[in-house]
């Protein structure tokens, strides 16, 4: 793929990606503009209009937003994250449980791992941290509902829950792993747990709430010197 071909990738979504990365960094339009040496009005125009600017502007914005040109243009949206080289001198840092919970606290997309009917299973879920527990939703009677039931009253299946964040531009990231029992929230507790305001990954009528009470919490952060 030529550079010109790459610049056409994701045409029409460019503004959405600028906005995403700006909010990810907690920057205002003025701050992005200052970093990219352009006017704040132009940054706002790019966020709200279709089309992609010239290659030089894209490169300056990618640098200002601490990402890559390919990512800003959506060229890597169908590939797994992290194909680039590692940092020159990577450092692996062990995270304490408090920092792990702080990182996963905003909620988002995580993965649950358990022994399913067909063997080891890992599935994505939308989750929220609610009163110290991980909460997500699935369908009553569905495969996950059945796989996470022991058939014994008061006995839950212990599962793994994992979240990570990869920053390809900086060649760094973190990963948090939580282990604990998967508790099917009974009807008399559903009203309270709905306060978490979590939506199901797959959409639809998935009204079964699963709560993971953390028994073990561990995490790692990798970064350069």
C-alpha positions in Angstrom: 0.0 0.0 0.0 1.3 3.4 -1.0 1.2 6.4 1.3 -1.5 7.9 -0.9 -3.6 4.7 -0.5 -3.1 4.9 3.2 -4.3 8.5 3.3 -7.6 7.4 1.8 -8.2 4.7 4.4 -11.1 5.5 6.7 -12.0 8.6 4.8 -15.0 10.2 6.7 -14.0 8.8 10.1 -10.9 11.0 10.4 -12.7 13.6 12.6 -14.1 11.0 14.9 -10.6 9.6 15.5 -9.2 13.0 16.2 -11.9 13.5 18.8 -11.3 10.1 20.3 -7.6 10.6 20.8 -8.0 14.2 22.0 -10.4 13.0 24.7 -8.2 10.0 25.5 -5.4 12.5 26.4 -7.7 14.9 28.1 -6.8 17.7 25.7 -8.8 20.7 24.5 -8.9 21.7 20.8 -6.6 24.6 21.7 -4.0 22.3 23.3 -4.0 20.0 20.3 -3.7 23.0 17.9 -0.8 24.3 19.9 1.0 20.9 19.8 0.3 20.6 16.0 1.1 24.2 15.2 -2.2 25.0 13.7 -5.3 27.0 14.7 -7.9 25.7 17.1 -10.6 26.5 14.6 -9.0 24.2 12.1 -8.8 21.4 14.6 -12.5 21.8 15.4 -13.3 21.9 11.6 -11.4 18.6 11.1 -13.3 17.0 14.0 -16.7 18.0 12.6 -16.4 17.6 8.9 -15.9 14.7 6.4 -12.7 14.3 4.5 -9.0 13.9 5.2 -6.4 16.8 5.0 -3.0 16.6 3.4 -0.3 14.2 4.6 1.7 16.9 6.4 -1.3 17.9 8.5 -2.1 14.3 9.3 1.5 13.7 10.5 1.5 16.7 12.7 -1.9 15.8 14.2 -0.7 12.2 14.8 2.3 13.5 16.7 0.2 15.9 18.7 -2.2 13.2 19.6 0.5 10.7 20.5 -0.5 8.1 18.0 0.5 7.0 14.5 -0.6 8.2 11.1 -1.9 4.8 10.3 -4.0 4.6 13.5 -5.3 8.2 13.0 -6.5 7.2 9.5 -8.0 3.9 10.6 -5.6 1.8 8.5 -5.0 -0.7 11.3 -8.5 -1.1 12.5 -8.8 -4.7 11.3 -5.6 -6.0 12.8 -4.6 -7.0 16.3 -3.0 -4.3 18.4 0.8 -4.2 19.0 2.4 -5.5 15.8 5.2 -2.9 15.9 8.6 -3.4 17.6 9.0 -3.2 21.4 10.6 -0.2 23.1 14.4 -0.1 23.0 14.8 -0.9 26.7 11.4 -2.1 28.0 10.8 -2.1 31.8 8.1 -4.4 33.3 6.5 -2.9 36.4 4.4 -4.9 38.9 1.2 -3.0 39.8 -0.4 -3.2 43.3 -4.1 -4.1 43.6 -5.1 -0.5 44.3 -3.5 0.7 41.0 -5.1 -2.2 39.1 -8.6 -1.2 40.3 -7.9 2.4 39.5 -7.0 1.4 35.9 -10.1 -0.7 35.3 -12.4 1.6 37.3 -13.7 3.6 34.4 -15.2 0.5 32.8 -15.2 -0.4 29.2 -14.4 -3.7 27.4 -12.7 -6.6 29.1 -12.4 -10.4 28.6 -13.7 -13.2 30.8 -11.9 -16.6 30.7 -13.4 -19.9 32.0 -13.7 -23.6 31.1 -16.6 -23.9 28.8 -18.4 -26.9 27.3 -15.9 -26.9 24.4 -12.8 -26.3 26.5 -11.0 -23.1 27.6 -13.1 -20.1 26.5 -12.3 -16.3 26.4 -15.0 -13.8 25.5 -15.2 -10.0 25.4 -17.7 -8.3 27.7 -18.7 -4.7 28.4 -18.2 -4.2 32.1 -18.4 -1.7 35.0 -16.8 -1.7 38.4 -19.7 -1.5 40.9 -19.2 -1.6 44.6 -15.9 -3.3 44.3 -17.1 -6.0 41.9 -16.9 -6.5 38.1 -20.4 -6.5 36.6 -21.4 -7.6 33.1 -24.5 -8.9 31.3 -25.3 -12.0 29.3 -28.5 -13.9 28.2 -30.5 -16.2 30.5 -30.1 -19.8 29.2 -27.3 -18.8 26.8 -23.9 -20.7 26.6 -22.2 -18.4 29.1 -25.1 -18.7 31.6 -24.9 -22.5 31.4 -21.0 -22.6 31.5 -20.9 -20.5 34.6 -23.4 -22.5 36.7 -22.2 -25.3 38.9 -25.6 -26.7 39.6 -24.9 -26.4 43.3 -26.7 -23.8 45.4 -24.2 -21.3 46.9 -21.3 -22.6 44.8 -19.9 -20.3 42.1 -17.4 -21.0 39.3 -14.1 -19.1 39.6 -13.2 -17.3 36.4 -10.6 -14.9 35.1 -11.3 -11.3 34.0 -8.7 -9.3 32.1 -8.4 -5.8 30.7 -5.4 -4.2 28.9 -4.5 -1.0 27.2 -1.9 -0.7 24.4 -0.3 2.6 23.4 1.4 1.8 20.2 2.8 5.3 19.6 4.7 5.1 23.0 5.4 1.4 22.8 3.9 0.9 26.3 0.8 -0.4 28.0 -0.7 -2.2 30.9 -2.6 -5.4 31.7 -4.8 -6.2 34.7 -6.0 -9.7 35.7 -8.7 -10.3 38.3 -9.8 -13.8 39.5 -12.9 -14.5 41.5 -16.2 -16.4 41.6 -18.8 -15.6 38.9 -22.0 -14.9 40.8 -25.4 -14.9 39.0 -27.2 -11.8 40.5 -30.6 -13.0 41.8 -33.7 -11.1 40.8 -34.1 -9.5 44.3 -30.6 -7.8 43.8 -31.0 -6.8 40.1 -32.5 -3.4 40.8 -29.4 -2.4 42.8 -26.9 -3.7 40.3 -28.6 -1.9 37.5 -27.0 1.2 39.0 -23.8 0.1 37.2 -25.5 1.0 33.9 -23.7 -1.6 32.0 -24.8 -2.7 28.5 -24.2 -6.1 27.0 -21.4 -6.6 24.5 -23.7 -8.3 21.9 -26.7 -6.1 22.5 -30.2 -7.5 22.6 -32.2 -8.8 25.5 -29.4 -9.9 27.8 -30.8 -9.4 31.3 -28.7 -11.8 33.3 -26.2 -9.8 35.4 -22.9 -11.6 36.4 -20.8 -10.2 39.2 -17.2 -11.1 39.8 -16.0 -10.5 43.3 -12.2 -10.0 43.1 -10.3 -12.6 45.1 -6.9 -12.1 43.4 -5.8 -8.9 41.6 -2.6 -8.5 39.7 -1.2 -6.3 36.9 1.8 -5.3 34.9 2.8 -2.1 33.1 5.4 -2.1 30.4 7.2 1.1 29.5 10.5 2.5 28.3 13.3 3.8 30.5 
